[in-house]
Amino acid sequence: MTESESVNDYFVRTLTIVNKLRLNKEKMEDVDVVEKILQSMIPKFNYVVCSLEESKNLDVMTIDEL
């Protein structure tokens, strides 16, 4: 994620890539996608990432819940 990119734009871009991978028979779990999205957030959103990690079980979180 870049500094000038909105969270929504980044999320859409990431999900587009994930959907293309899945179309090509790539096995990708929602949990893996959620973790990658949270890891790539810019420091500006660290408080959101920390809140999600503390309040939710990331091992069972789906993309829709994120």
CHARMM-style PDB file with segment names, atoms N, HN, CA, C and O in Angstrom:
ATOM      1  N   MET     1       0.843  -1.174   0.000  1.00  0.00      PROA
ATOM      2  CA  MET     1       0.000   0.000   0.000  1.00  0.00      PROA
ATOM      3  C   MET     1       0.887   1.234   0.000  1.00  0.00      PROA
ATOM      4  O   MET     1       1.884   1.300   0.719  1.00  0.00      PROA
ATOM      5  N   THR     2       0.517   2.192  -0.802  1.00  0.00      PROA
ATOM      6  HN  THR     2      -0.292   2.139  -1.386  1.00  0.00      PROA
ATOM      7  CA  THR     2       1.282   3.437  -0.855  1.00  0.00      PROA
ATOM      8  C   THR     2       0.621   4.498   0.019  1.00  0.00      PROA
ATOM      9  O   THR     2      -0.545   4.375   0.395  1.00  0.00      PROA
ATOM     10  N   GLU     3       1.367   5.518   0.328  1.00  0.00      PROA
ATOM     11  HN  GLU     3       2.314   5.618   0.023  1.00  0.00      PROA
ATOM     12  CA  GLU     3       0.860   6.596   1.186  1.00  0.00      PROA
ATOM     13  C   GLU     3      -0.335   7.309   0.564  1.00  0.00      PROA
ATOM     14  O   GLU     3      -1.250   7.729   1.272  1.00  0.00      PROA
ATOM     15  N   SER     4      -0.327   7.443  -0.750  1.00  0.00      PROA
ATOM     16  HN  SER     4       0.416   7.102  -1.326  1.00  0.00      PROA
ATOM     17  CA  SER     4      -1.394   8.192  -1.419  1.00  0.00      PROA
ATOM     18  C   SER     4      -2.607   7.332  -1.771  1.00  0.00      PROA
ATOM     19  O   SER     4      -3.622   7.851  -2.235  1.00  0.00      PROA
ATOM     20  N   GLU     5      -2.507   6.046  -1.557  1.00  0.00      PROA
ATOM     21  HN  GLU     5      -1.683   5.624  -1.180  1.00  0.00      PROA
ATOM     22  CA  GLU     5      -3.583   5.125  -1.916  1.00  0.00      PROA
ATOM     23  C   GLU     5      -4.587   4.997  -0.767  1.00  0.00      PROA
ATOM     24  O   GLU     5      -4.198   4.893   0.396  1.00  0.00      PROA
ATOM     25  N   SER     6      -5.856   5.006  -1.098  1.00  0.00      PROA
ATOM     26  HN  SER     6      -6.171   5.090  -2.043  1.00  0.00      PROA
ATOM     27  CA  SER     6      -6.871   4.828  -0.057  1.00  0.00      PROA
ATOM     28  C   SER     6      -6.970   3.349   0.313  1.00  0.00      PROA
ATOM     29  O   SER     6      -6.568   2.477  -0.457  1.00  0.00      PROA
ATOM     30  N   VAL     7      -7.497   3.089   1.470  1.00  0.00      PROA
ATOM     31  HN  VAL     7      -7.823   3.797   2.095  1.00  0.00      PROA
ATOM     32  CA  VAL     7      -7.654   1.711   1.928  1.00  0.00      PROA
ATOM     33  C   VAL     7      -8.585   0.958   0.989  1.00  0.00      PROA
ATOM     34  O   VAL     7      -8.337  -0.201   0.656  1.00  0.00      PROA
ATOM     35  N   ASN     8      -9.638   1.610   0.571  1.00  0.00      PROA
ATOM     36  HN  ASN     8      -9.839   2.551   0.842  1.00  0.00      PROA
ATOM     37  CA  ASN     8     -10.597   0.969  -0.326  1.00  0.00      PROA
ATOM     38  C   ASN     8      -9.945   0.609  -1.666  1.00  0.00      PROA
ATOM     39  O   ASN     8     -10.157  -0.490  -2.179  1.00  0.00      PROA
ATOM     40  N   ASP     9      -9.156   1.521  -2.232  1.00  0.00      PROA
ATOM     41  HN  ASP     9      -8.983   2.413  -1.814  1.00  0.00      PROA
ATOM     42  CA  ASP     9      -8.470   1.243  -3.496  1.00  0.00      PROA
ATOM     43  C   ASP     9      -7.497   0.079  -3.348  1.00  0.00      PROA
ATOM     44  O   ASP     9      -7.416  -0.791  -4.216  1.00  0.00      PROA
ATOM     45  N   TYR    10      -6.771   0.073  -2.257  1.00  0.00      PROA
ATOM     46  HN  TYR    10      -6.837   0.779  -1.552  1.00  0.00      PROA
ATOM     47  CA  TYR    10      -5.827  -1.014  -2.012  1.00  0.00      PROA
ATOM     48  C   TYR    10      -6.551  -2.347  -1.860  1.00  0.00      PROA
ATOM     49  O   TYR    10      -6.118  -3.366  -2.397  1.00  0.00      PROA
ATOM     50  N   PHE    11      -7.636  -2.326  -1.136  1.00  0.00      PROA
ATOM     51  HN  PHE    11      -7.987  -1.498  -0.700  1.00  0.00      PROA
ATOM     52  CA  PHE    11      -8.415  -3.535  -0.910  1.00  0.00      PROA
ATOM     53  C   PHE    11      -8.950  -4.080  -2.230  1.00  0.00      PROA
ATOM     54  O   PHE    11      -8.864  -5.281  -2.486  1.00  0.00      PROA
ATOM     55  N   VAL    12      -9.498  -3.210  -3.063  1.00  0.00      PROA
ATOM     56  HN  VAL    12      -9.568  -2.235  -2.855  1.00  0.00      PROA
ATOM     57  CA  VAL    12     -10.027  -3.620  -4.372  1.00  0.00      PROA
ATOM     58  C   VAL    12      -8.909  -4.179  -5.245  1.00  0.00      PROA
ATOM     59  O   VAL    12      -9.086  -5.206  -5.901  1.00  0.00      PROA
ATOM     60  N   ARG    13      -7.774  -3.516  -5.255  1.00  0.00      PROA
ATOM     61  HN  ARG    13      -7.630  -2.682  -4.722  1.00  0.00      PROA
ATOM     62  CA  ARG    13      -6.640  -3.979  -6.065  1.00  0.00      PROA
ATOM     63  C   ARG    13      -6.156  -5.352  -5.601  1.00  0.00      PROA
ATOM     64  O   ARG    13      -5.872  -6.225  -6.420  1.00  0.00      PROA
ATOM     65  N   THR    14      -6.067  -5.532  -4.313  1.00  0.00      PROA
ATOM     66  HN  THR    14      -6.298  -4.822  -3.648  1.00  0.00      PROA
ATOM     67  CA  THR    14      -5.624  -6.811  -3.765  1.00  0.00      PROA
ATOM     68  C   THR    14      -6.619  -7.924  -4.072  1.00  0.00      PROA
ATOM     69  O   THR    14      -6.217  -9.020  -4.462  1.00  0.00      PROA
ATOM     70  N   LEU    15      -7.894  -7.660  -3.902  1.00  0.00      PROA
ATOM     71  HN  LEU    15      -8.220  -6.769  -3.585  1.00  0.00      PROA
ATOM     72  CA  LEU    15      -8.907  -8.680  -4.177  1.00  0.00      PROA
ATOM     73  C   LEU    15      -8.977  -9.029  -5.658  1.00  0.00      PROA
ATOM     74  O   LEU    15      -9.284 -10.168  -6.008  1.00  0.00      PROA
ATOM     75  N   THR    16      -8.701  -8.081  -6.518  1.00  0.00      PROA
ATOM     76  HN  THR    16      -8.452  -7.155  -6.234  1.00  0.00      PROA
ATOM     77  CA  THR    16      -8.652  -8.367  -7.952  1.00  0.00      PROA
ATOM     78  C   THR    16      -7.538  -9.361  -8.254  1.00  0.00      PROA
ATOM     79  O   THR    16      -7.731 -10.305  -9.020  1.00  0.00      PROA
ATOM     80  N   ILE    17      -6.394  -9.149  -7.660  1.00  0.00      PROA
ATOM     81  HN  ILE    17      -6.237  -8.383  -7.037  1.00  0.00      PROA
ATOM     82  CA  ILE    17      -5.265 -10.062  -7.853  1.00  0.00      PROA
ATOM     83  C   ILE    17      -5.587 -11.439  -7.287  1.00  0.00      PROA
ATOM     84  O   ILE    17      -5.306 -12.455  -7.924  1.00  0.00      PROA
ATOM     85  N   VAL    18      -6.168 -11.477  -6.109  1.00  0.00      PROA
ATOM     86  HN  VAL    18      -6.397 -10.652  -5.592  1.00  0.00      PROA
ATOM     87  CA  VAL    18      -6.525 -12.750  -5.478  1.00  0.00      PROA
ATOM     88  C   VAL    18      -7.531 -13.512  -6.333  1.00  0.00      PROA
ATOM     89  O   VAL    18      -7.407 -14.723  -6.509  1.00  0.00      PROA
ATOM     90  N   ASN    19      -8.515 -12.814  -6.856  1.00  0.00      PROA
ATOM     91  HN  ASN    19      -8.616 -11.829  -6.713  1.00  0.00      PROA
ATOM     92  CA  ASN    19      -9.512 -13.471  -7.701  1.00  0.00      PROA
ATOM     93  C   ASN    19      -8.891 -14.030  -8.976  1.00  0.00      PROA
ATOM     94  O   ASN    19      -9.277 -15.107  -9.431  1.00  0.00      PROA
ATOM     95  N   LYS    20      -7.942 -13.315  -9.552  1.00  0.00      PROA
ATOM     96  HN  LYS    20      -7.629 -12.440  -9.182  1.00  0.00      PROA
ATOM     97  CA  LYS    20      -7.251 -13.820 -10.742  1.00  0.00      PROA
ATOM     98  C   LYS    20      -6.437 -15.065 -10.407  1.00  0.00      PROA
ATOM     99  O   LYS    20      -6.397 -16.016 -11.188  1.00  0.00      PROA
ATOM    100  N   LEU    21      -5.793 -15.057  -9.251  1.00  0.00      PROA
ATOM    101  HN  LEU    21      -5.825 -14.285  -8.617  1.00  0.00      PROA
ATOM    102  CA  LEU    21      -5.038 -16.232  -8.822  1.00  0.00      PROA
ATOM    103  C   LEU    21      -5.956 -17.428  -8.615  1.00  0.00      PROA
ATOM    104  O   LEU    21      -5.624 -18.547  -9.007  1.00  0.00      PROA
ATOM    105  N   ARG    22      -7.088 -17.196  -8.010  1.00  0.00      PROA
ATOM    106  HN  ARG    22      -7.357 -16.287  -7.691  1.00  0.00      PROA
ATOM    107  CA  ARG    22      -8.040 -18.281  -7.767  1.00  0.00      PROA
ATOM    108  C   ARG    22      -8.609 -18.824  -9.072  1.00  0.00      PROA
ATOM    109  O   ARG    22      -8.872 -20.022  -9.179  1.00  0.00      PROA
ATOM    110  N   LEU    23      -8.800 -17.968 -10.057  1.00  0.00      PROA
ATOM    111  HN  LEU    23      -8.587 -16.995  -9.970  1.00  0.00      PROA
ATOM    112  CA  LEU    23      -9.266 -18.426 -11.365  1.00  0.00      PROA
ATOM    113  C   LEU    23      -8.255 -19.360 -12.020  1.00  0.00      PROA
ATOM    114  O   LEU    23      -8.620 -20.242 -12.797  1.00  0.00      PROA
ATOM    115  N   ASN    24      -6.997 -19.157 -11.701  1.00  0.00      PROA
ATOM    116  HN  ASN    24      -6.701 -18.440 -11.070  1.00  0.00      PROA
ATOM    117  CA  ASN    24      -5.927 -20.000 -12.232  1.00  0.00      PROA
ATOM    118  C   ASN    24      -5.602 -21.166 -11.313  1.00  0.00      PROA
ATOM    119  O   ASN    24      -4.496 -21.704 -11.345  1.00  0.00      PROA
ATOM    120  N   LYS    25      -6.566 -21.549 -10.501  1.00  0.00      PROA
ATOM    121  HN  LYS    25      -7.465 -21.112 -10.475  1.00  0.00      PROA
ATOM    122  CA  LYS    25      -6.478 -22.725  -9.626  1.00  0.00      PROA
ATOM    123  C   LYS    25      -5.453 -22.597  -8.507  1.00  0.00      PROA
ATOM    124  O   LYS    25      -4.976 -23.602  -7.982  1.00  0.00      PROA
ATOM    125  N   GLU    26      -5.118 -21.386  -8.149  1.00  0.00      PROA
ATOM    126  HN  GLU    26      -5.506 -20.569  -8.576  1.00  0.00      PROA
ATOM    127  CA  GLU    26      -4.212 -21.173  -7.018  1.00  0.00      PROA
ATOM    128  C   GLU    26      -4.995 -21.348  -5.726  1.00  0.00      PROA
ATOM    129  O   GLU    26      -6.056 -20.749  -5.552  1.00  0.00      PROA
ATOM    130  N   LYS    27      -4.478 -22.162  -4.830  1.00  0.00      PROA
ATOM    131  HN  LYS    27      -3.616 -22.649  -4.972  1.00  0.00      PROA
ATOM    132  CA  LYS    27      -5.130 -22.375  -3.540  1.00  0.00      PROA
ATOM    133  C   LYS    27      -4.735 -21.232  -2.613  1.00  0.00      PROA
ATOM    134  O   LYS    27      -3.573 -21.091  -2.231  1.00  0.00      PROA
ATOM    135  N   MET    28      -5.716 -20.432  -2.265  1.00  0.00      PROA
ATOM    136  HN  MET    28      -6.659 -20.547  -2.575  1.00  0.00      PROA
ATOM    137  CA  MET    28      -5.452 -19.290  -1.403  1.00  0.00      PROA
ATOM    138  C   MET    28      -6.608 -19.149  -0.426  1.00  0.00      PROA
ATOM    139  O   MET    28      -7.747 -18.899  -0.821  1.00  0.00      PROA
ATOM    140  N   GLU    29      -6.306 -19.310   0.829  1.00  0.00      PROA
ATOM    141  HN  GLU    29      -5.381 -19.513   1.150  1.00  0.00      PROA
ATOM    142  CA  GLU    29      -7.326 -19.216   1.874  1.00  0.00      PROA
ATOM    143  C   GLU    29      -7.593 -17.753   2.222  1.00  0.00      PROA
ATOM    144  O   GLU    29      -6.722 -16.897   2.064  1.00  0.00      PROA
ATOM    145  N   ASP    30      -8.794 -17.481   2.691  1.00  0.00      PROA
ATOM    146  HN  ASP    30      -9.501 -18.176   2.819  1.00  0.00      PROA
ATOM    147  CA  ASP    30      -9.152 -16.125   3.114  1.00  0.00      PROA
ATOM    148  C   ASP    30      -8.242 -15.633   4.230  1.00  0.00      PROA
ATOM    149  O   ASP    30      -7.898 -14.452   4.286  1.00  0.00      PROA
ATOM    150  N   VAL    31      -7.860 -16.527   5.103  1.00  0.00      PROA
ATOM    151  HN  VAL    31      -8.140 -17.486   5.057  1.00  0.00      PROA
ATOM    152  CA  VAL    31      -6.995 -16.160   6.233  1.00  0.00      PROA
ATOM    153  C   VAL    31      -5.663 -15.620   5.726  1.00  0.00      PROA
ATOM    154  O   VAL    31      -5.148 -14.634   6.254  1.00  0.00      PROA
ATOM    155  N   ASP    32      -5.108 -16.262   4.708  1.00  0.00      PROA
ATOM    156  HN  ASP    32      -5.526 -17.062   4.279  1.00  0.00      PROA
ATOM    157  CA  ASP    32      -3.839 -15.801   4.144  1.00  0.00      PROA
ATOM    158  C   ASP    32      -3.973 -14.407   3.538  1.00  0.00      PROA
ATOM    159  O   ASP    32      -3.093 -13.561   3.698  1.00  0.00      PROA
ATOM    160  N   VAL    33      -5.070 -14.182   2.851  1.00  0.00      PROA
ATOM    161  HN  VAL    33      -5.786 -14.869   2.722  1.00  0.00      PROA
ATOM    162  CA  VAL    33      -5.310 -12.878   2.229  1.00  0.00      PROA
ATOM    163  C   VAL    33      -5.473 -11.803   3.302  1.00  0.00      PROA
ATOM    164  O   VAL    33      -4.912 -10.714   3.181  1.00  0.00      PROA
ATOM    165  N   VAL    34      -6.227 -12.100   4.334  1.00  0.00      PROA
ATOM    166  HN  VAL    34      -6.683 -12.985   4.433  1.00  0.00      PROA
ATOM    167  CA  VAL    34      -6.432 -11.143   5.430  1.00  0.00      PROA
ATOM    168  C   VAL    34      -5.096 -10.791   6.073  1.00  0.00      PROA
ATOM    169  O   VAL    34      -4.826  -9.618   6.329  1.00  0.00      PROA
ATOM    170  N   GLU    35      -4.266 -11.780   6.335  1.00  0.00      PROA
ATOM    171  HN  GLU    35      -4.485 -12.733   6.126  1.00  0.00      PROA
ATOM    172  CA  GLU    35      -2.963 -11.529   6.956  1.00  0.00      PROA
ATOM    173  C   GLU    35      -2.077 -10.671   6.064  1.00  0.00      PROA
ATOM    174  O   GLU    35      -1.399  -9.765   6.548  1.00  0.00      PROA
ATOM    175  N   LYS    36      -2.078 -10.950   4.777  1.00  0.00      PROA
ATOM    176  HN  LYS    36      -2.629 -11.686   4.384  1.00  0.00      PROA
ATOM    177  CA  LYS    36      -1.266 -10.158   3.847  1.00  0.00      PROA
ATOM    178  C   LYS    36      -1.739  -8.708   3.783  1.00  0.00      PROA
ATOM    179  O   LYS    36      -0.929  -7.782   3.746  1.00  0.00      PROA
ATOM    180  N   ILE    37      -3.046  -8.526   3.771  1.00  0.00      PROA
ATOM    181  HN  ILE    37      -3.704  -9.279   3.801  1.00  0.00      PROA
ATOM    182  CA  ILE    37      -3.586  -7.163   3.735  1.00  0.00      PROA
ATOM    183  C   ILE    37      -3.189  -6.406   5.000  1.00  0.00      PROA
ATOM    184  O   ILE    37      -2.755  -5.257   4.927  1.00  0.00      PROA
ATOM    185  N   LEU    38      -3.335  -7.040   6.145  1.00  0.00      PROA
ATOM    186  HN  LEU    38      -3.688  -7.974   6.205  1.00  0.00      PROA
ATOM    187  CA  LEU    38      -2.997  -6.372   7.406  1.00  0.00      PROA
ATOM    188  C   LEU    38      -1.504  -6.083   7.508  1.00  0.00      PROA
ATOM    189  O   LEU    38      -1.111  -5.043   8.037  1.00  0.00      PROA
ATOM    190  N   GLN    39      -0.672  -6.985   7.010  1.00  0.00      PROA
ATOM    191  HN  GLN    39      -0.991  -7.830   6.580  1.00  0.00      PROA
ATOM    192  CA  GLN    39       0.773  -6.781   7.062  1.00  0.00      PROA
ATOM    193  C   GLN    39       1.230  -5.639   6.170  1.00  0.00      PROA
ATOM    194  O   GLN    39       2.229  -4.981   6.463  1.00  0.00      PROA
ATOM    195  N   SER    40       0.516  -5.403   5.100  1.00  0.00      PROA
ATOM    196  HN  SER    40      -0.295  -5.938   4.862  1.00  0.00      PROA
ATOM    197  CA  SER    40       0.964  -4.400   4.141  1.00  0.00      PROA
ATOM    198  C   SER    40       0.356  -3.017   4.364  1.00  0.00      PROA
ATOM    199  O   SER    40       0.571  -2.108   3.563  1.00  0.00      PROA
ATOM    200  N   MET    41      -0.385  -2.861   5.424  1.00  0.00      PROA
ATOM    201  HN  MET    41      -0.560  -3.600   6.075  1.00  0.00      PROA
ATOM    202  CA  MET    41      -0.957  -1.548   5.725  1.00  0.00      PROA
ATOM    203  C   MET    41       0.164  -0.594   6.132  1.00  0.00      PROA
ATOM    204  O   MET    41       1.140  -0.995   6.765  1.00  0.00      PROA
ATOM    205  N   ILE    42       0.006   0.664   5.759  1.00  0.00      PROA
ATOM    206  HN  ILE    42      -0.788   0.990   5.245  1.00  0.00      PROA
ATOM    207  CA  ILE    42       1.020   1.660   6.104  1.00  0.00      PROA
ATOM    208  C   ILE    42       0.924   1.991   7.598  1.00  0.00      PROA
ATOM    209  O   ILE    42      -0.115   1.757   8.214  1.00  0.00      PROA
ATOM    210  N   PRO    43       1.988   2.526   8.178  1.00  0.00      PROA
ATOM    211  CA  PRO    43       1.999   2.820   9.618  1.00  0.00      PROA
ATOM    212  C   PRO    43       0.850   3.707  10.093  1.00  0.00      PROA
ATOM    213  O   PRO    43       0.467   3.661  11.262  1.00  0.00      PROA
ATOM    214  N   LYS    44       0.316   4.496   9.206  1.00  0.00      PROA
ATOM    215  HN  LYS    44       0.627   4.534   8.257  1.00  0.00      PROA
ATOM    216  CA  LYS    44      -0.807   5.366   9.549  1.00  0.00      PROA
ATOM    217  C   LYS    44      -1.990   4.567  10.102  1.00  0.00      PROA
ATOM    218  O   LYS    44      -2.775   5.087  10.894  1.00  0.00      PROA
ATOM    219  N   PHE    45      -2.117   3.314   9.689  1.00  0.00      PROA
ATOM    220  HN  PHE    45      -1.479   2.891   9.045  1.00  0.00      PROA
ATOM    221  CA  PHE    45      -3.242   2.478  10.092  1.00  0.00      PROA
ATOM    222  C   PHE    45      -2.857   1.394  11.103  1.00  0.00      PROA
ATOM    223  O   PHE    45      -3.587   0.417  11.270  1.00  0.00      PROA
ATOM    224  N   ASN    46      -1.735   1.560  11.764  1.00  0.00      PROA
ATOM    225  HN  ASN    46      -1.143   2.354  11.628  1.00  0.00      PROA
ATOM    226  CA  ASN    46      -1.296   0.570  12.754  1.00  0.00      PROA
ATOM    227  C   ASN    46      -2.318   0.376  13.871  1.00  0.00      PROA
ATOM    228  O   ASN    46      -2.507  -0.739  14.356  1.00  0.00      PROA
ATOM    229  N   TYR    47      -2.964   1.441  14.270  1.00  0.00      PROA
ATOM    230  HN  TYR    47      -2.810   2.347  13.875  1.00  0.00      PROA
ATOM    231  CA  TYR    47      -3.946   1.328  15.352  1.00  0.00      PROA
ATOM    232  C   TYR    47      -5.129   0.452  14.934  1.00  0.00      PROA
ATOM    233  O   TYR    47      -5.695  -0.258  15.765  1.00  0.00      PROA
ATOM    234  N   VAL    48      -5.501   0.498  13.663  1.00  0.00      PROA
ATOM    235  HN  VAL    48      -5.041   1.075  12.988  1.00  0.00      PROA
ATOM    236  CA  VAL    48      -6.599  -0.341  13.169  1.00  0.00      PROA
ATOM    237  C   VAL    48      -6.168  -1.803  13.145  1.00  0.00      PROA
ATOM    238  O   VAL    48      -6.915  -2.689  13.562  1.00  0.00      PROA
ATOM    239  N   VAL    49      -4.968  -2.042  12.657  1.00  0.00      PROA
ATOM    240  HN  VAL    49      -4.361  -1.322  12.318  1.00  0.00      PROA
ATOM    241  CA  VAL    49      -4.440  -3.405  12.588  1.00  0.00      PROA
ATOM    242  C   VAL    49      -4.330  -3.994  13.990  1.00  0.00      PROA
ATOM    243  O   VAL    49      -4.715  -5.142  14.210  1.00  0.00      PROA
ATOM    244  N   CYS    50      -3.813  -3.228  14.930  1.00  0.00      PROA
ATOM    245  HN  CYS    50      -3.499  -2.296  14.752  1.00  0.00      PROA
ATOM    246  CA  CYS    50      -3.685  -3.705  16.312  1.00  0.00      PROA
ATOM    247  C   CYS    50      -5.052  -4.017  16.916  1.00  0.00      PROA
ATOM    248  O   CYS    50      -5.220  -5.030  17.595  1.00  0.00      PROA
ATOM    249  N   SER    51      -6.003  -3.164  16.672  1.00  0.00      PROA
ATOM    250  HN  SER    51      -5.866  -2.341  16.120  1.00  0.00      PROA
ATOM    251  CA  SER    51      -7.355  -3.393  17.198  1.00  0.00      PROA
ATOM    252  C   SER    51      -7.956  -4.670  16.638  1.00  0.00      PROA
ATOM    253  O   SER    51      -8.560  -5.448  17.375  1.00  0.00      PROA
ATOM    254  N   LEU    52      -7.795  -4.888  15.353  1.00  0.00      PROA
ATOM    255  HN  LEU    52      -7.303  -4.255  14.754  1.00  0.00      PROA
ATOM    256  CA  LEU    52      -8.319  -6.108  14.728  1.00  0.00      PROA
ATOM    257  C   LEU    52      -7.630  -7.351  15.278  1.00  0.00      PROA
ATOM    258  O   LEU    52      -8.282  -8.356  15.561  1.00  0.00      PROA
ATOM    259  N   GLU    53      -6.320  -7.279  15.428  1.00  0.00      PROA
ATOM    260  HN  GLU    53      -5.791  -6.463  15.198  1.00  0.00      PROA
ATOM    261  CA  GLU    53      -5.573  -8.432  15.930  1.00  0.00      PROA
ATOM    262  C   GLU    53      -5.967  -8.768  17.360  1.00  0.00      PROA
ATOM    263  O   GLU    53      -6.024  -9.944  17.721  1.00  0.00      PROA
ATOM    264  N   GLU    54      -6.237  -7.768  18.173  1.00  0.00      PROA
ATOM    265  HN  GLU    54      -6.191  -6.813  17.880  1.00  0.00      PROA
ATOM    266  CA  GLU    54      -6.590  -8.007  19.569  1.00  0.00      PROA
ATOM    267  C   GLU    54      -8.031  -8.458  19.750  1.00  0.00      PROA
ATOM    268  O   GLU    54      -8.328  -9.271  20.626  1.00  0.00      PROA
ATOM    269  N   SER    55      -8.912  -7.938  18.935  1.00  0.00      PROA
ATOM    270  HN  SER    55      -8.671  -7.278  18.224  1.00  0.00      PROA
ATOM    271  CA  SER    55     -10.333  -8.226  19.150  1.00  0.00      PROA
ATOM    272  C   SER    55     -10.857  -9.416  18.361  1.00  0.00      PROA
ATOM    273  O   SER    55     -11.888  -9.985  18.718  1.00  0.00      PROA
ATOM    274  N   LYS    56     -10.176  -9.795  17.309  1.00  0.00      PROA
ATOM    275  HN  LYS    56      -9.338  -9.332  17.018  1.00  0.00      PROA
ATOM    276  CA  LYS    56     -10.660 -10.874  16.447  1.00  0.00      PROA
ATOM    277  C   LYS    56      -9.639 -11.998  16.391  1.00  0.00      PROA
ATOM    278  O   LYS    56      -8.443 -11.794  16.598  1.00  0.00      PROA
ATOM    279  N   ASN    57     -10.143 -13.180  16.105  1.00  0.00      PROA
ATOM    280  HN  ASN    57     -11.114 -13.345  15.937  1.00  0.00      PROA
ATOM    281  CA  ASN    57      -9.268 -14.310  15.857  1.00  0.00      PROA
ATOM    282  C   ASN    57      -8.962 -14.319  14.365  1.00  0.00      PROA
ATOM    283  O   ASN    57      -9.818 -14.684  13.559  1.00  0.00      PROA
ATOM    284  N   LEU    58      -7.764 -13.926  13.996  1.00  0.00      PROA
ATOM    285  HN  LEU    58      -7.069 -13.630  14.651  1.00  0.00      PROA
ATOM    286  CA  LEU    58      -7.419 -13.799  12.584  1.00  0.00      PROA
ATOM    287  C   LEU    58      -7.377 -15.137  11.857  1.00  0.00      PROA
ATOM    288  O   LEU    58      -7.444 -15.176  10.628  1.00  0.00      PROA
ATOM    289  N   ASP    59      -7.270 -16.218  12.594  1.00  0.00      PROA
ATOM    290  HN  ASP    59      -7.216 -16.186  13.592  1.00  0.00      PROA
ATOM    291  CA  ASP    59      -7.229 -17.539  11.966  1.00  0.00      PROA
ATOM    292  C   ASP    59      -8.557 -17.937  11.353  1.00  0.00      PROA
ATOM    293  O   ASP    59      -8.604 -18.822  10.499  1.00  0.00      PROA
ATOM    294  N   VAL    60      -9.624 -17.304  11.771  1.00  0.00      PROA
ATOM    295  HN  VAL    60      -9.586 -16.585  12.465  1.00  0.00      PROA
ATOM    296  CA  VAL    60     -10.942 -17.649  11.230  1.00  0.00      PROA
ATOM    297  C   VAL    60     -11.623 -16.456  10.559  1.00  0.00      PROA
ATOM    298  O   VAL    60     -12.772 -16.564  10.129  1.00  0.00      PROA
ATOM    299  N   MET    61     -10.942 -15.344  10.466  1.00  0.00      PROA
ATOM    300  HN  MET    61     -10.009 -15.257  10.815  1.00  0.00      PROA
ATOM    301  CA  MET    61     -11.541 -14.151   9.865  1.00  0.00      PROA
ATOM    302  C   MET    61     -11.603 -14.302   8.346  1.00  0.00      PROA
ATOM    303  O   MET    61     -10.644 -14.743   7.712  1.00  0.00      PROA
ATOM    304  N   THR    62     -12.733 -13.931   7.786  1.00  0.00      PROA
ATOM    305  HN  THR    62     -13.511 -13.573   8.301  1.00  0.00      PROA
ATOM    306  CA  THR    62     -12.884 -13.968   6.335  1.00  0.00      PROA
ATOM    307  C   THR    62     -12.620 -12.583   5.761  1.00  0.00      PROA
ATOM    308  O   THR    62     -12.517 -11.598   6.492  1.00  0.00      PROA
ATOM    309  N   ILE    63     -12.516 -12.531   4.461  1.00  0.00      PROA
ATOM    310  HN  ILE    63     -12.600 -13.332   3.868  1.00  0.00      PROA
ATOM    311  CA  ILE    63     -12.284 -11.254   3.792  1.00  0.00      PROA
ATOM    312  C   ILE    63     -13.463 -10.321   4.021  1.00  0.00      PROA
ATOM    313  O   ILE    63     -13.279  -9.118   4.206  1.00  0.00      PROA
ATOM    314  N   ASP    64     -14.667 -10.866   4.011  1.00  0.00      PROA
ATOM    315  HN  ASP    64     -14.817 -11.843   3.861  1.00  0.00      PROA
ATOM    316  CA  ASP    64     -15.862 -10.042   4.223  1.00  0.00      PROA
ATOM    317  C   ASP    64     -15.887  -9.421   5.613  1.00  0.00      PROA
ATOM    318  O   ASP    64     -16.373  -8.302   5.779  1.00  0.00      PROA
ATOM    319  N   GLU    65     -15.378 -10.120   6.601  1.00  0.00      PROA
ATOM    320  HN  GLU    65     -14.983 -11.029   6.466  1.00  0.00      PROA
ATOM    321  CA  GLU    65     -15.349  -9.583   7.962  1.00  0.00      PROA
ATOM    322  C   GLU    65     -14.330  -8.462   8.101  1.00  0.00      PROA
ATOM    323  O   GLU    65     -14.493  -7.566   8.929  1.00  0.00      PROA
ATOM    324  N   LEU    66     -13.302  -8.512   7.307  1.00  0.00      PROA
ATOM    325  HN  LEU    66     -13.169  -9.239   6.634  1.00  0.00      PROA
ATOM    326  CA  LEU    66     -12.274  -7.485   7.368  1.00  0.00      PROA
ATOM    327  C   LEU    66     -12.845  -6.175   6.888  1.00  0.00      PROA
ATOM    328  OT1 LEU    66     -12.139  -5.168   6.858  1.00  0.00      PROA
TER     329      LEU     66
END
